[in-house]
Amino acid sequence: MTREEFKQLIKSGIVVLDGATGTNLQKAGMPVGVCPELWIMEHPDAILTLQRQFVAAGSQIVYAPTFTGNRIKLAEYGLADRLTEINTRLVQLAKEAAGDHAYVAGDMTMTGQQLYPMGDLTFEELVGVYKEQARVLWEAGVDVFVVETMMSLQETRAALLAIRETCDLPIMVTLTFEADGHTLYGTPPEVAVVVLQEMGADAIGMNCSTGPADMVEAVKAMYEYATVPIIAKPNAGLPEVENGQTVYRTTPEEFARDAELLIAAGARIVGGCCGTTVEHIRALSDTVRRLTPQPIGTTKKRVLTSEQKLVTIPLDGPFQVIGERINPTGKKALQAELRSGSLAMVRAFARQQEKDGAAVLDINMGTNGIDEKEMMIKAIYEVGSVSSLPLCIDSSYPEVIEAALRIYPGRALINSISLESSKVDRLLQAAKKYGAMFILLPLSDAGLPKSVEEKHAVLRQILAKAQAAGLTKEDILVDGLVGAVGALPTAGLDCLSTFHYCHDELGVATVCGLSNISFGLPERIYANMTFLAMAVSSGLTMAIANPGQDLLMNAAAAANLLMNRPGSDMQYIN
Ligand code: HCS
């Protein structure tokens, strides 16, 4: 099935998935503790019967029983060298059961091994593990992929990248949320949906863990940000232990009734996870097929995320600050620290800027005598251990930006993309592939634009290229290119006209390096503060600045208040 065909399938109405594989096979005799994939190979009738019944009950997509068929899991049973044979055979069985009546999804999940920095497994090793399984599943002829029961957003990203780097089939992704509404690793549903849809997942949602009624809030949270269909595949209630056995008490009728709440909350693809039987799927299918789904979101929001936190950047404020301090340019002490291999100061800057009210942290590791790429990766991990703010990846080298985006477990901002011919296409592709936002710097090979008109023409050229690369206006913050008013008397006015142009005419958000305006002037803070207020009223969305400057942050709060920006009254009082 192509990605377009998958879209059409979803458009045709609510799509019903299958029910539980594991708990039903256990009922059919699969002992606990065996390798499920091997047991299924040796008892093919069990899966054939179950999946045929699911299809007869209304499942339009059945999951091939390849859930833990990755190298790391199979190795626990000494079966890693049979990976190709096992995954291929299990897909064949699912295809036989589905016949022409249902699609078959290649199913993948967590490996059970912790990723660096919590464990030893590197991100690239994990991508390799998933790629190996994805290739076999693809070659065996699955119609679609599903990555499910994911507790870690970073591992989900690895699986998604692995599949996308293997083939162009549609990819469904579901995570498992705990009772506190977060994954085990602390990711809330809205962060997961933003990160994964921007990286190209075709449908995103949740499975396992709870019954349908308890999933409603998470579906709602995803729906608010989703531009892809939402999946809900709940258990038949919370598992309970009775006489040493795990039981699931939600009846098929209750399951189907509660599933109506999931559809009302925005789910378009539903099925059952642990404890759900063929009867649950029949009741579900009979109920949901007659319901009208909520529309799939079409308005993309301007958002950045870390692994845990989402920051929205509305065009009309509130005005927010990107903390500029993690940058060795002009900071001798930080340069020396980085050369010595220490990131203590980087961690301290991150903590302090978060405390001072930054919304996003810029990270620049450009200094002589270090391997910038290696240091950038280290800094991302280190900052992630002390701050939950989203990051802005700042480098002159595309390879540094690509490497950083690849391992960054959220939705980052790229600083920056200009029209420089040696870099522009490569960086736009990286932004698309890794789902990042970017700062558009209106510079070309000719250098600084000589007039406001030329600046806006370059800006439009980059915007057009970005749109051709599949990015949208909501992925962009235009840098106003602030010059020094001491060198060019119209520097302030030129910038203000760019903010107006972007906000009023293009509907594109803006950013600037605020303090450039006062370069060479005495008492710079007054010029900076006043320029900030003028810029905000001209439509400026964010600035890269030092949030430790009280006067500046207070001017920002006052500007938000005077512009009647949402939440600005409390921000000003605080
Ligand atoms: N597809 C798997 C998920 C377990 S959480 C199963 O057994 O149904």
Residues whose N, C-alpha, C, O or C-beta is under 5 A from the ligand:
A	BS01	HCS	G19 A20 T21 G22 T23 F67 T149 C208
